[in-house]
Amino acid sequence: MLLLALMSLQSLPISARANVSGAKIESEGMDQGVHFKSEMEAYQKATLSLGVSYLGISSAWLLTPLN
């Protein structure tokens, strides 16, 4: 019985993913003869996920930390 359970666990697909997003834009230019320089920055956000599937039954967990 234990051997059968261990053999079936070999086909247990587990997937993990991480997604990180954010941006920083620096620009320079001239407007009506005046030089300008600007910076824009978006907050970095991260999401972690984990999925498990077994015998056609799937479960997924998602972690999105607060900034």
Phi, psi and omega per residue, in radians:
M1 nan -0.779 3.133
L2 -1.141 -0.674 3.122
L3 -1.119 -0.711 3.106
L4 -1.100 -0.713 3.114
A5 -1.142 -0.708 3.128
L6 -1.187 -0.650 3.123
M7 -1.162 -0.654 -3.126
S8 -1.293 -0.411 3.092
L9 -1.255 -0.297 3.114
Q10 -1.154 -0.435 3.138
S11 -1.766 0.653 3.140
L12 -1.739 1.631 -3.119
P13 -1.288 2.255 3.104
I14 -2.144 2.275 3.105
S15 -2.182 2.398 3.105
A16 -2.196 2.451 -3.138
R17 -2.429 2.644 3.054
A18 -2.340 2.415 3.111
N19 -2.295 2.182 3.112
V20 -2.176 2.288 3.133
S21 -2.356 2.680 3.133
G22 2.887 2.884 -3.101
A23 -2.658 2.664 3.015
K24 -2.434 2.164 -3.118
I25 -2.123 2.206 3.066
E26 -2.022 2.321 3.137
S27 -2.391 2.638 3.073
E28 -2.353 2.647 3.108
G29 -3.044 -3.059 3.096
M30 -2.167 2.343 3.076
D31 -2.316 1.984 -3.117
Q32 0.915 0.768 3.085
G33 1.403 0.049 -3.137
V34 -1.904 2.220 3.127
H35 -1.359 2.373 3.070
F36 -2.342 2.726 3.089
K37 -2.427 2.303 -3.118
S38 -2.396 2.718 3.087
E39 -2.317 2.406 3.018
M40 -2.239 2.429 -3.113
E41 -2.431 2.333 3.061
A42 -1.799 2.555 3.123
Y43 -1.104 2.531 3.061
Q44 -1.435 2.362 3.120
K45 -2.195 2.509 -3.131
A46 -2.282 2.500 3.083
T47 -2.341 2.333 3.086
L48 -2.053 2.416 3.115
S49 -2.413 2.651 3.142
L50 -2.431 2.284 3.130
G51 -2.233 2.484 -3.140
V52 -2.331 2.392 3.112
S53 -2.279 2.368 -3.139
Y54 -2.596 2.109 3.121
L55 0.919 0.714 3.100
G56 1.435 -0.016 3.093
I57 -1.824 2.207 -3.090
S58 -2.054 2.619 3.059
S59 -2.455 2.452 -3.126
A60 -2.376 2.500 3.108
W61 -2.175 2.462 -3.099
L62 -2.272 2.291 3.131
L63 -2.124 2.050 3.084
T64 -2.132 1.694 -3.119
P65 -1.145 2.559 3.074
L66 -1.331 2.469 3.116
N67 -1.644 nan nan
